[in-house]
């Protein structure tokens, strides 16, 4: 057992401190998105902490916070966002809540309202085996209203980016606006 005081800090401070020590944007993205996704801290708390913290070594945290503010909630979604931006595709909404009337359809990872196209980043870690049935039910609900749902694995986004871009671009060109209401990510 170590001698001395045990120190505690708020989650936002821990995320900010850790982000200056991590070795890549992907690692900072993972810690930041996870803290917000698990309700350990709010985006506003992280932004306040960033404003108080030294600017030195804060670039990756600033970038990760921009992504979280945009609705990105995981490393794989951040990779998809990066790919969309690099490819010059129209910017989607990330993780919006979709409704027809009062019926909640789902919360796709990316949503292009002008084309009625959604993209999902599906990984075994998050979708199998327990959530697989829920994923299929969400897909069916969205499909029932004409939403085209594209599914990509994190590996496809990293190793076959041209194919992912081709699939998204084709769906956007063939798509059309639908009577679906989207609320931004909370």
Order of alpha helices (4+ residues) and beta strands (2+ residues): alpha-alpha-alpha-alpha-alpha-beta-beta-beta-beta-beta-alpha-alpha-beta-alpha-alpha-beta
